[in-house]
Each structure stands twice: as structure tokens, then as C-alpha cells.
Amino acid sequence: MKEVPARAARPTPPPAPGGEYEGATPFEEVDFHSRRGAHPHAAARGQPAAPVAREGQKVKRGQVVGRVEESKLGAHVHSSIDGRVSKVTPERVEIVA
């Protein structure tokens, strides 16, 4: 079996005077915004949602893109991003920001 070299660990700041768990925590802020979203119609138990968005339609974050009949058990599907619907299939709605 081939041996894999260990990765060098990041240096940890020294413990603060209050104890070993009171030191500063390194934090790296990352600005991450998804440019694509794929929303499955069967996101929960129950009946899959029927797509209500059309290809080319602009949608806002939180807007319903899949709806379950009122008398059925299931969950509506909402867009997670602002964008335009790029593809609608029986399984999902794809949105591009």
C-alpha cells in the first residue's frame, strides 16, 4: 500500500491566558454566491411538486417554482437565487443567475 505524506498543519495561535480553549480562532471570510440552482420537484416526502416556472422566466429568490396540489401532502419548491429559468424537466427546475 502506498504511503501518503501528511499535510502540513496550519500554525495555531498560542493559548490565551484564560486557558487552552480561550485563544483566537482563525477565520477566513469567503464571499460565495451560487450562480446556478437546481431545484428538484421531489424535495420532501409526499407528492412531487409540479413545475410552475417556464424556461426563460425571471424568478426571485424565494419565489415558488414548483407547487403541490392543495389537497395533497408535499412541499412547494422555492428558488434559492435570483435568476432566469434555464431548463424545466419532470425532475427539476434549473435556474441561472
Secondary structure, 3 states (H helix, E strand, C coil): CCCCCCCCCCCCCCCECCECCCCCCCCCCCCCCCCEEEEECCCCCCCCCEECCCCCCEECCCCEEEECCCCCCCCCEECCCCEEEEEECCCEEEEEC
